[in-house]
C-alpha cells in the first residue's frame, strides 16, 4: 500500500487533532498511514486503529527570550521531519495548521504535499504562534505555500484570505468544511435548567460577553449559565462572576471529557466567538437538536442563515441578552429554532468531510 504521512503538532484535544485522528482512521484500510507529531511531550487523546503508526519529534528545551529561537526551533523540526520522511518514503505528506504546513513545505523530500489552513488571519494576529508573529507567517506563506500541490481551507472565507495573499495560489485552493457525527447522548441526567457555552476560556471565545448578557436577565429567568472549558481567562471570568454576585448562577466547570450530555440537556447554546475558522462545537450543538444563539463571526453565513433571529453582531451584549430572553420565554420559538439548527447540521456530516478529503488525495496520488 502507498505510504501517507499526516503531519501536525500533537494529538491532544482540539479541532485539528480531531480531524487528523478521524482522517487517519478513515484512510488506514486503503493506505499505510503514518501520523508524525512535532511534539512528543503531549498525550494522544483520540482513539487510533492499530494499523496506524505514530512517529514523534522530540520536544527540546529552548530559550524563548532569544529572538533567534523561533527560527531555530522551526529548522530543528524541519531537519527531524526530513529524517523521518526519508525512512517512510511517503507518496504524500498532508499537514494541518500553518506552522506544520511551513515545516512540511520546507522539507526536501520530493512527493505530493497537501496543506490544510484552518485559522482565520484574525486569530493569527491575536498572539504569537510558536514564537512567530502574524507578519512572519504571512511572509512564510507567500514564500512556501506555492510549493503545495493543494491548499485545503475549512471555509471559503479562509480560502479568500489565502487568495488575497497571492492570486497565483487560487488554483490550488479548495474548501472542505469540518464535519461532525450526530452528537449522541450518554444518558447523564442534569436536573437544573441552564444555558450552555463550551470553549477554551479565551477572549476570542466571548465568555465575558455571555456572562454580562446573562447578568442583565438573570432575575427574569430560572436558568443558570454553565461554561465548559479551561484557559487563560479563568481568573478574569471568576472575578467578574463575583463582582456581579452571580456565584450561585454561573458555573465554570473546567474541562469535561464528554460534554455531549450537557449539549442535549441545555435549554440554549450560546456561541459568542469573535472569530473562528469553522467551529466544530457549533456544529455539534446544532446536531444535538439544540437551539443556538451566535455572534456573526467572519464566515458565519457559511453555516448559519443570514436572516436568523438568533444572530447578533460581535460584542453586541444587549442583543445577546435580548435574544437569550426571547428564546427562553417562547417555547415554540425555541423548539422551532432547535429543529432548524438540526436540519442545517445535516449538511456538515463527518462522512461528507472525509469523503472530500479522500477524493482530493486520490486526485493527487491516484487510487
Beta strands, then each sheet from edge to edge (+ up, - down):
strand 1: 3-8
strand 2: 32-37
strand 3: 53-56
strand 4: 92-96
strand 5: 112-117
strand 6: 150-153
strand 7: 173-175
strand 8: 194-198
strand 9: 224-228
strand 10: 250-254
strand 11: 268-271
strand 12: 292-295
strand 13: 311-312
sheet 1: 3+ 2+ 1+ 4+ 5+ 6+ 7+
sheet 2: 10+ 9+ 8+ 11+ 12+ 13+
end
